[in-house]
Amino acid sequence: MYRDSKEGIRVAAHSPFIEKIVTAISSITTIIYLIIAAVLVILAGLSFIDVIIQAIAINESGDITAGILSVLHTLLLSIIIIELLETVVIYFRTYQFRVQPILFAALTAMIRKVLVYGVEISDFLDILATVAAIGVLTIAIVLIGKEEK
């Protein structure tokens, strides 16, 4: 026996007791996602404030390149936080978990690693692994993007 859920998904019908348990678990999941969203909003705000503070301090520091890299490091971290927040927002809008924002966050993290930490002092295998990860993430984003259209 099946019934249609409020999201339009066909699900198996269960006893009222099981339905209450599933509803309770779903409510707990929603509360957890709301807490995660609140924490991510706070982190994004703090991260962006840090970007502004570091950008202002570039002129005061003796090494402009180091200051720019520091701002870039924090800005890319802000982008990662925003991508994770977008995942939660999409979940609340659609009640579906989308992978693409997570892949964007991972790709941003890999690019951040290359831009901020550089490659000149890295081990060759570490560089190779980072390049491979960027390639795989890019391919995954393209393929998932085509599938979601």
Secondary structure as GFF3:
##gff-version 3
##sequence-region A 1 149
A	DSSP	beta_strand	2	4	.	.	.	ID=ss1
A	DSSP	beta_strand	10	12	.	.	.	ID=ss2
A	DSSP	alpha_helix	16	57	.	.	.	ID=ss3
A	DSSP	alpha_helix	64	94	.	.	.	ID=ss4
A	DSSP	alpha_helix	100	117	.	.	.	ID=ss5
A	DSSP	alpha_helix	124	148	.	.	.	ID=ss6
###
